[in-house]
Amino acid sequence: MSGSHSHGTGGHHHDHGHDHAHPHPHDGDAGYAPYGDAAVPDAALTPGDLSRRRFLQAAGVLGVTVGATVAGAPRAAQAAPRPGRGGAGGYTWLNGDHHIHTQFSPDGLYTVGQQVEQARRNGVDWLVITDHGSAAHARLGVEAVNPEIRAARDAHRGMLVFQGLEWNIPAAEHGTVFVAPNANEVAVLREFENQFDGAVRGTSASSPANEEQAVLGIRWLGRQMTGGRTPNALFLANHPARNGLDSPHEIRAWNDADPRIAVGMEGAPGHQAAGIPTPEGPGEERGYYGNGPGANSFPGYPLESYRTFGGFDWMTARLGGVWDSLLAEGRGWWITANSDSHSVYRDSLVRPAGQDTRAWFDADGQYPDPVDSGVPDPTRGDFWPGYYSRTWVGAAGRDYGAVMDGLRAGRAFVVHGDLVDALEVTVRGAGGGNAPGTLGEQVRVGRGENVQVQIRITPRRRPNANGDVPVLRRVDLIAGPVTGPAADRDTQTAPETTVVQSFEVRGRGQVVLDHTFRRVDRPFYLRLRGTDGNFSAPGSIEPRLDPAGNSDPWTDLWFYSNPVFVTVA
C-alpha cells in the first residue's frame, strides 16, 4: 500500500509447544512452508498448500503471477456479479446461524421445530442444527434428529435447514461441521463423528498425535465431497479463544488440510445475553468467556484472550491479532456469528420433572420435549437464532449449495443487534483494466495504480428485537499488507495492520463512504467494522474488554466484514 485518501457521505492451555508436529514435510522446522519452497513441485503439495501457493503467486509475493485460482484461496473477482435477487453486489443476501442446539444435545432443551420456528419469526433465512458430539449422539442422535430436521424443512419451505453437529475437535475446541442435504447426510455425519470426534475417540487432550486426528478429519470430509458422497461440507471453528485451546498452528493446519472444508471461525460467539447484569440477567461474562488458561491451553495467549471485546472473540477483535495474522498470509479464513442457542434468556420452557438427567439422555440420545413452567428465567444466557446475531451471506441463489459456497468464498459480514441491514463493498483499480471485487474476493491491479473502495450501508430504520432502532455512529476501514507465509506457524500478530480511516456517520440515511489507496505497490487486504459508538477501550477507538457481569449486549453493537484482497501485478 502507499498513500490513501477518503471521503464519505451519509455520515462525515492445551500445552502446545513450538516443536509439535505439523501435517506437512520438514516437521522439525517450525518455519518451513512447502508452498513457499520453489523446489517443491505443485503435484507434491497438499490441496491447502497448493491454494496458498497460487494465492501468493497471484499476489506477487511468490514467483510470477499465475492466472489460475483454486478452491480455498480468495476467489478472483468476476467480470460481473453472479445472478441474484437484487441484493448487494447482485447477490441474494441471506442471513443465518450455523450453531444451534436442541434436545439432542446433553445440555440442550428445545425441539428442532421450536428452534426453527423461532428463527423464522426472527427473519432467518438459513440455519444449522449442531447438536454436541458425544457417545450418545454418535450412537443415536445423528440419525434420530434427521426426521425432525426433514419435518422442519417441509414445514418451512422458505427456509434452509441444514443438519450438522458440533465437533469436539481433537486436541482443540468445538466446531460446526455440516453438509448439504442429500441421501447420505446422516451416513456422512455419523461416520465422521464416530471416527474423528475427540469425546467419542478419547483424543481431546493436547498432543501432536491428537492434532493430526483433527487434520485427518478435515481431509476425510474433503474426500466425501470429491468422491461424491456429499455435494458440500464445511467446518467452522466455534468460540476459538474461549478456553485457549485453538493454537495458531492448529488453525493453520486445519486450513491447510483442506481449505474447501476448513474455512473460518466464529468471529463472535453466542451466549450474548450472559453479560446482562443481575437481577435482569445472568450477570456473567458475555459469551460465557470467563475462563483462564488450563492444562491444554496454548501458553502463548495472554489472559485478555479469554474474554470478549464488544461481544467479539479476541482473535477477531484484536487489531493486528490472530485473525489479521492469517489474512496477512493471504489465507481465506473467514468469520461468522451465531447464537449457540441452548436455553433462551427469559424463556419459560423446561424439561419435564424427573426426566432432566444425563442418564436419561445417555439412554435415549435425547431429552423429552420441554414443557412450559410459566416462569420466565432471567438466568439463561442465550438468544433465539436471529434475535441478536446474524451472519449475512451473499449467495448466488436461495438454495443450500449457494449459501455454503458463499460462506466458503468469504462473501459474508456479521452483525449484532441489527446495527445495519445491508453492507455492500466494491473494490476496483482506478485504471479499470480488471474486474472489481467484493467481500472474500481478489482484485488484481497494476503496480502503482490507485485502488478505489466504495462502502454502501443500509442503516436500520425499524426496531430490533430489543425494541431499539440502532444508530451506526462510526465505520473503520482496516487494512494490512499480504506478506506471505509466516515463518513461525504460531504467529499471532500482524503489526502492519491498522485502521486507515475512520468515518463518522451522521443521520439515518443511506451511507456511502469512499476511500482511495494511492499508488499501490504491494498486495494487501482490507476489511471493515462498524459500531454504535457507545463504548470503546479507554483512550482508543478499539472495542473495550467487556466488563464481567455488566455487559448488556444491546448497548454495545458492532458489525465486522470479511476481507477483500488486492493483488499487484
HELIX and SHEET records of a PDB file:
HELIX    1   1 PRO A   34  GLY A   36  5                                   3    
HELIX    2   2 ASP A   42  ALA A   44  5                                   3    
HELIX    3   3 PRO A   47  ALA A   58  1                                  12    
HELIX    4   4 ALA A   88  GLY A   90  5                                   3    
HELIX    5   5 VAL A  112  ARG A  121  1                                  10    
HELIX    6   6 ALA A  135  ALA A  136  1                                   2    
HELIX    7   7 HIS A  137  GLY A  141  3                                   5    
HELIX    8   8 VAL A  142  ALA A  155  1                                  14    
HELIX    9   9 GLU A  185  PHE A  196  1                                  12    
HELIX   10  10 GLY A  198  ARG A  201  1                                   4    
HELIX   11  11 PRO A  208  THR A  226  1                                  19    
HELIX   12  12 PRO A  248  ALA A  257  1                                  10    
HELIX   13  13 GLN A  272  GLY A  275  5                                   4    
HELIX   14  14 ARG A  286  TYR A  288  5                                   3    
HELIX   15  15 LEU A  303  TYR A  306  5                                   4    
HELIX   16  16 TRP A  314  ALA A  317  1                                   4    
HELIX   17  17 VAL A  322  LEU A  327  1                                   6    
HELIX   18  18 ARG A  358  ASP A  364  1                                   7    
HELIX   19  19 TYR A  400  ALA A  409  1                                  10    
HELIX   20  20 PRO A  553  THR A  555  5                                   3    
SHEET    1   A 4 SER A   4  THR A   9  0                                        
SHEET    2   A 4 VAL A 511  PHE A 517 -1                                        
SHEET    3   A 4 VAL A 451  PRO A 459 -1                                        
SHEET    4   A 4 VAL A 420  GLY A 429 -1                                        
SHEET    1   B 6 ARG A  75  ALA A  76  0                                        
SHEET    2   B 6 GLU A 441  VAL A 445  1                                        
SHEET    3   B 6 VAL A 564  VAL A 568  1                                        
SHEET    4   B 6 PHE A 524  THR A 531 -1                                        
SHEET    5   B 6 ARG A 474  PRO A 481 -1                                        
SHEET    6   B 6 THR A 498  GLU A 504 -1                                        
SHEET    1   C14 ARG A  75  ALA A  76  0                                        
SHEET    2   C14 GLU A 441  VAL A 445  1                                        
SHEET    3   C14 VAL A 564  VAL A 568  1                                        
SHEET    4   C14 PHE A 524  THR A 531 -1                                        
SHEET    5   C14 TRP A 558  SER A 561 -1                                        
SHEET    6   C14 ALA A 412  HIS A 416 -1                                        
SHEET    7   C14 SER A 389  ALA A 395 -1                                        
SHEET    8   C14 THR A  92  ILE A 100 -1                                        
SHEET    9   C14 TRP A 126  HIS A 132  1                                        
SHEET   10   C14 LEU A 160  ASN A 168  1                                        
SHEET   11   C14 HIS A 174  VAL A 179 -1                                        
SHEET   12   C14 ALA A 233  ASN A 238 -1                                        
SHEET   13   C14 ALA A 262  ALA A 268  1                                        
SHEET   14   C14 TRP A 334  ALA A 337  1                                        
SHEET    1   D 2 THR A 308  PHE A 309  0                                        
SHEET    2   D 2 PHE A 312  ASP A 313 -1                                        
SHEET    1   E 2 LEU A 349  VAL A 350  0                                        
SHEET    2   E 2 VAL A 371  ASP A 372 -1                                        
END                                                                             
